[in-house]
Amino acid sequence: MRRIKPFICCVFLLAIMQGFSQAREYYQLKIYSFDTEAQQKTTDAYLKDAFLPA
């Protein structure tokens, strides 16, 4: 019985640690500024059709 308790404690601690070590997600936020309306329309078309997957 004495050998089982440390084993159970180790398994319990590993299970807790697994919950805390989940993969993190990172996001990048960008702010675009434009000088002309044409630049804005070109960028909008690119982000809508090519950059973002459907």
TAHU-V510816 format. One record per helix or strand. SS is the DSSP state (h for helix, s for strand). FROM is the first residue (numbers start at 0). TO is the last residue. If there is no record, write none. Layout:
SS,FROM,TO  SS,FROM,TO
//
This chain:
h,1,19  h,36,50
//
